[in-house]
Amino acid sequence: MEQPRRHAPAAHPPAAERVPEQARGDRRSRAPQAHGEYLHGTPAAPRPATARLVRHSVRGQILDALRAALVSGELAPGEVYSGPALGARFGVSATPVREAMQQLALEGAVEVVPNRGFRIAERGEAELSDLAQVRALIEVPTMLALARTVEAAQWRGLRPHAVATTMAAARGDRAAYAEADRAFHGAVLGLSGNAQLVRTAGDLHRRAQWPSAGARDGGRAELVADAAEHTALLEALIDQDLPVVESLVREHFAGGGRP
């Protein structure tokens, strides 16, 4: 019988059809890269991550400074402030100031005035009373529930927050007191484990601390009295004295919930 023919190994394509390794490499290098290294054959500029972080940090610092100026009354209700003027005051460009002011506008602290800058919102006592009422609806039942369930050791851990309010009040530093006051309330509510509640209550608390037009500034004595309420409340929570806790909490918010 005729033996079957063995198939010869496949021949390599002619030289003209083969793609040299170097050419294949060049072709790959001309393709857009997955992470944006090249786009249409042009190297993309590296992302300025460090620059963005620095800018975000500056904006955050300016936002904190503007909030402190609001609480202290340095930025007066009804007055209009321009981005460049505030930038000069803080030693930065107008850009981070405008960005911070836009955030404050979202929070209701300022109003945008086209081609002029930002007007500090004017609020009456009625608005502050409304804020205190909403805060009470959130914080009072939460604090009373926590008073029944949280151990004394956890309450003792909050003493540094109460001390911070006392020290800021003794200095008469309204901006520092506002920060310590929010931290105290946030730490108490944080024991609930409800992050959304803490965030919402904190936003309302911050709004309640902005001065209203024509508001009377009680000075250091007012801050000291408010700080004393924190200390008394914390001691009652540690002692698990529920009647005193309820009385102090309700009295605090009945008085407006703000120094």
DORO-277300 format. One line per 5 residues: number of its first residue (from 1); their letters; for each residue x, y, z negated of C-alpha. Coordinates in steps of 0.5 Angstrom, whole numbers, plus 500, padded with zeros to 3 digits. Layout:
NUM> a> X/Y/Z | ... .
***
This chain:
1> meqpr> 500/500/500 | 502/507/501 | 505/510/495 | 501/517/493 | 505/523/494 .
6> rhapa> 507/527/488 | 505/534/488 | 511/538/488 | 512/543/483 | 508/550/484 .
11> ahppa> 513/555/487 | 514/561/484 | 511/567/488 | 515/571/493 | 520/576/490 .
16> aervp> 515/581/493 | 509/579/489 | 513/578/482 | 512/584/478 | 519/585/474 .
21> eqarg> 519/585/467 | 521/592/467 | 516/594/471 | 511/591/467 | 514/594/461 .
26> drrsr> 513/601/464 | 506/599/466 | 504/598/459 | 507/604/456 | 503/608/461 .
31> apqah> 497/605/458 | 493/609/452 | 495/606/445 | 490/603/440 | 492/609/435 .
36> geylh> 492/615/440 | 500/615/441 | 499/616/448 | 493/619/452 | 493/620/459 .
41> gtpaa> 501/619/459 | 502/624/454 | 505/623/447 | 499/625/442 | 501/630/437 .
46> prpat> 502/627/430 | 496/628/425 | 498/634/420 | 496/629/414 | 500/633/410 .
51> arlvr> 498/640/412 | 491/638/411 | 492/636/404 | 495/642/403 | 489/646/406 .
56> hsvrg> 484/642/402 | 488/643/395 | 488/650/397 | 481/651/398 | 480/647/392 .
61> qilda> 484/651/388 | 480/657/391 | 473/654/389 | 475/653/382 | 478/660/381 .
66> lraal> 471/663/385 | 467/659/380 | 471/662/374 | 470/669/377 | 463/668/377 .
71> vsgel> 462/665/370 | 466/670/367 | 462/676/371 | 468/678/375 | 464/677/381 .
76> apgev> 458/681/379 | 451/679/382 | 449/683/388 | 456/685/390 | 458/684/397 .
81> ysgpa> 466/681/397 | 469/680/404 | 474/674/405 | 480/678/407 | 479/682/400 .
86> lgarf> 478/676/396 | 484/673/400 | 489/678/398 | 486/678/391 | 488/671/390 .
91> gvsat> 494/671/395 | 492/667/400 | 489/668/407 | 482/669/408 | 480/662/411 .
96> pvrea> 480/658/405 | 476/663/401 | 471/663/407 | 471/655/406 | 470/656/399 .
101> mqqla> 465/661/399 | 461/657/404 | 461/651/399 | 458/656/394 | 453/658/399 .
106> legav> 451/651/399 | 450/651/392 | 446/657/392 | 451/662/388 | 452/667/394 .
111> evvpn> 449/669/400 | 452/670/407 | 452/677/409 | 454/677/417 | 460/681/419 .
116> rgfri> 461/683/411 | 462/677/407 | 458/674/401 | 453/677/396 | 453/674/389 .
121> aerge> 446/672/388 | 442/676/384 | 438/671/379 | 433/673/374 | 431/670/367 .
126> aelsd> 425/666/370 | 430/662/375 | 435/660/369 | 429/658/365 | 427/653/371 .
131> laqvr> 434/651/371 | 433/649/363 | 427/646/364 | 429/641/370 | 436/640/366 .
136> aliev> 431/638/360 | 427/633/364 | 434/629/366 | 438/630/360 | 434/630/353 .
141> ptmla> 431/623/355 | 437/620/357 | 441/623/351 | 435/620/346 | 436/613/349 .
146> lartv> 443/613/349 | 443/615/341 | 439/608/340 | 444/604/344 | 451/607/344 .
151> eaaqw> 456/605/339 | 459/610/334 | 466/608/336 | 464/610/343 | 461/617/341 .
156> rglrp> 468/618/337 | 471/618/343 | 468/624/346 | 471/628/340 | 476/631/344 .
161> havat> 471/634/349 | 467/637/343 | 474/640/340 | 475/643/347 | 469/647/347 .
166> tmaaa> 471/649/340 | 477/652/342 | 475/655/348 | 470/659/344 | 474/661/339 .
171> rgdra> 479/664/345 | 472/668/348 | 474/665/354 | 468/664/358 | 470/661/364 .
176> ayaea> 474/655/360 | 468/654/356 | 464/653/362 | 468/648/364 | 469/644/357 .
181> drafh> 461/645/356 | 460/641/363 | 465/636/361 | 462/635/354 | 455/634/357 .
186> gavlg> 458/630/363 | 462/625/358 | 455/624/354 | 451/623/360 | 457/618/363 .
191> lsgna> 455/613/358 | 449/612/361 | 453/609/367 | 449/612/372 | 453/616/377 .
196> qlvrt> 447/619/381 | 444/622/374 | 451/625/372 | 452/628/379 | 445/631/379 .
201> agdlh> 446/634/372 | 452/637/373 | 450/641/379 | 444/643/375 | 449/645/369 .
206> rraqw> 454/649/373 | 448/653/376 | 445/655/369 | 452/658/368 | 452/663/373 .
211> psaga> 450/670/370 | 444/673/372 | 443/680/374 | 443/685/367 | 444/679/363 .
216> rdggr> 446/680/356 | 453/678/354 | 453/675/347 | 461/675/347 | 465/670/343 .
221> aelva> 460/669/338 | 455/666/343 | 460/661/345 | 462/659/338 | 455/658/336 .
226> daaeh> 454/654/342 | 460/650/341 | 458/648/334 | 451/645/337 | 456/640/341 .
231> talle> 460/638/334 | 453/638/330 | 450/633/336 | 456/629/336 | 456/628/329 .
236> alidq> 449/626/329 | 450/621/334 | 456/618/331 | 452/617/324 | 446/615/329 .
241> dlpvv> 441/620/326 | 436/620/331 | 431/625/328 | 437/630/328 | 439/628/335 .
246> eslvr> 432/629/337 | 432/636/334 | 439/638/336 | 438/636/343 | 431/639/344 .
251> ehfag> 433/646/341 | 439/646/345 | 435/646/352 | 429/650/349 | 434/656/348 .
256> ggrp> 436/655/355 | 441/650/355 | 447/655/356 | 451/660/352 .
***
